[in-house]
Amino acid sequence: MSEQDRELASMDQASAGRHQVVESVIQEVIDGLGRDAEGRDPYDVQADLTAALAERGIGEQPPRWLDAVSSALSDGRRYVEDTRQAEPPA
């Protein structure tokens, strides 16, 4: 069981629901940025990612996560944060 799964298992229903909404918003931001990120400098993608998350009310994220997402998008790969949305959007 992953650390995230343990955290979700210990949450009450309302907290788990809020967590899922946040994950969904984060995935929407990632997918939106991913459309134009391939070939861009990962630092520029990271700046855009941070700004887009802040605009959606998502607070500061761990630097290693930001690096991973930005690098994936810059390389033309899709980063999946919300596993319920693992299939690429149509």
C-alpha positions in Angstrom: 0.0 0.0 0.0 1.4 3.4 -1.0 1.8 6.3 1.4 -1.0 8.1 -0.4 -3.3 5.1 0.0 -2.6 5.0 3.7 -3.4 8.7 4.0 -6.7 8.2 2.0 -7.6 5.2 4.2 -7.4 7.3 7.3 -9.5 10.2 6.0 -13.1 10.6 6.8 -15.6 10.7 3.8 -15.7 14.5 3.5 -11.9 14.8 3.5 -11.5 12.0 1.0 -14.0 13.7 -1.2 -12.2 17.0 -1.1 -8.9 15.2 -1.8 -10.4 13.6 -4.9 -11.7 17.0 -6.1 -8.2 18.5 -5.7 -6.6 15.6 -7.5 -9.0 16.1 -10.4 -8.3 19.8 -10.6 -4.5 19.1 -10.5 -5.0 16.6 -13.4 -7.0 19.1 -15.4 -4.1 21.7 -15.0 -1.5 19.1 -15.9 -3.4 18.0 -19.0 -4.0 21.6 -20.1 -0.4 22.5 -19.8 0.7 19.2 -21.5 -1.0 20.2 -24.8 1.7 22.8 -25.5 4.6 21.7 -23.2 6.5 19.3 -25.4 10.0 20.6 -26.2 9.7 23.6 -23.9 12.2 24.3 -21.1 11.1 22.3 -18.0 11.8 25.4 -15.8 9.3 27.4 -17.9 6.8 24.6 -17.8 7.3 24.4 -14.0 6.6 28.2 -13.7 3.4 27.8 -15.7 2.4 24.8 -13.7 2.9 26.6 -10.4 1.0 29.6 -11.6 -1.9 27.6 -13.1 -2.3 25.6 -9.8 -2.3 28.8 -7.8 -5.0 30.3 -10.1 -7.1 27.2 -9.3 -6.6 27.6 -5.6 -4.1 24.8 -5.2 -1.3 25.6 -2.8 2.4 25.1 -3.0 3.5 21.7 -4.2 6.7 19.7 -3.3 9.7 20.7 -5.5 10.4 17.1 -6.5 6.8 16.6 -7.7 7.0 19.9 -9.7 10.2 18.8 -11.3 8.8 15.3 -12.2 5.6 16.8 -13.8 7.5 19.5 -15.6 10.1 17.1 -17.0 7.4 14.6 -18.1 5.4 17.3 -19.9 8.5 18.9 -21.5 9.4 15.4 -22.8 6.0 15.0 -24.4 4.8 12.5 -21.8 1.5 12.6 -19.9 1.8 12.8 -16.1 -1.1 11.1 -14.3 -1.8 12.5 -10.8 -5.4 11.3 -10.6 -5.4 7.6 -11.3 -9.2 7.7 -12.0 -8.2 9.7 -15.1 -5.4 7.3 -16.3 -6.8 7.1 -19.8 -5.8 10.1 -22.0 -8.6 12.6 -22.5 -10.5 12.3 -25.8 
